[in-house]
Amino acid sequence: HLESYLKKLADITVTMRAKANKNGHLFASLHKKDIATALTEQTSVPIDKAFLLYDEPIKAVGEYEITVKVNEKSGAFKLVVEEDK
C-alpha cells in the first residue's frame, strides 16, 4: 500500500492559503505540521510531518515540490501556496 500511495503523490496538488504582503512574502512560514495537515485533509490519507522533506521553510506564495520519504521509499507532491485575501 505504501508504494502505491507514494507513486500516487505525483498526481496530487495540495493548495494552501496564507496571508502575504504585496510582494508575496508570507507573514508566517508554513511548517511541516501545517503541510501534513493540509495533505491529510485534501487526500484523506494521514501523513506524519516527520516524513515530509523540503529544502527550506516556505515563506512565499508559489509552487513547491514536497518529498514524502518513508524508510527508503519516497514520492513527491506539488504544494501551491496562494495569497489569502
N, C-alpha and C positions, 0 to 999 in steps of 0.2 A: 504493500500500500504506500509506503514511504516513497519509493522510487517513482511510482506513477504520479503521486502528488507533486513531487519536486519537478517532474517534467511538465506538468500542467501549469506550473507557475509562470512559464514563459508566455502563456497566453493571458495572464492576469494583469490588469492595470488597477491599482488602488489609488483612489483620489482622496486627498485630504485638503481641507480648507483651513487657513490660518491668517491671522491679522498680520498685515505687512505695510510698510511705508510706501511712498510713491515710487521708490526705486526697486521695489520687490523684495526688500530685505525683511525677514520675519522679525516681529517684536520678541518672540521667544522661539528658541530652537526646537525642532521636533526630535524627541528622544525615542529610543528603541521601544519603550513601553507604549508610546502613542502609536507608533507604526505597527507594532504587533497587534494592538487592539483593533486598529482600522483594518488590517489584513484579516483578522478573525471575523470581524463584523461583516465585511464585504464578501468573504468566501465561505463562511460557516465552518472553517477548519481552524482549530486552535493552534497557534504557534507561539512558543515561548520566546520572549525577547532575546534570550541568550543565543538563539540560533540565527539572529539577524547580523549580517556583516555589511558594513559600508565604510568608506574611507574617512569621511569627516562629518561632523554634525551638520544637519540640514538647517540652513539659516536663510534660505532664499526661495522664492517662488520658482518653479521649474520642474523638469523631469529628471528622475534619478533611477538608477538600477540598484536594486537592493538584493543581495545574495542571502539565501537561506541555506545554512550548512548544518547538517545533522550527521554526526560521526564523520565518515569520509565521503558522503554523498552531498551534492549541492544542487541548487536550482536558483533562478533569479526571477524577480518580477519588476514591473515598472511602477514607480511611485510618482504620481503627479501632484504637485503642491500648487494650489490655487489661492489667490488672494480672497480672503473672507471680507466681503464688503458690507 
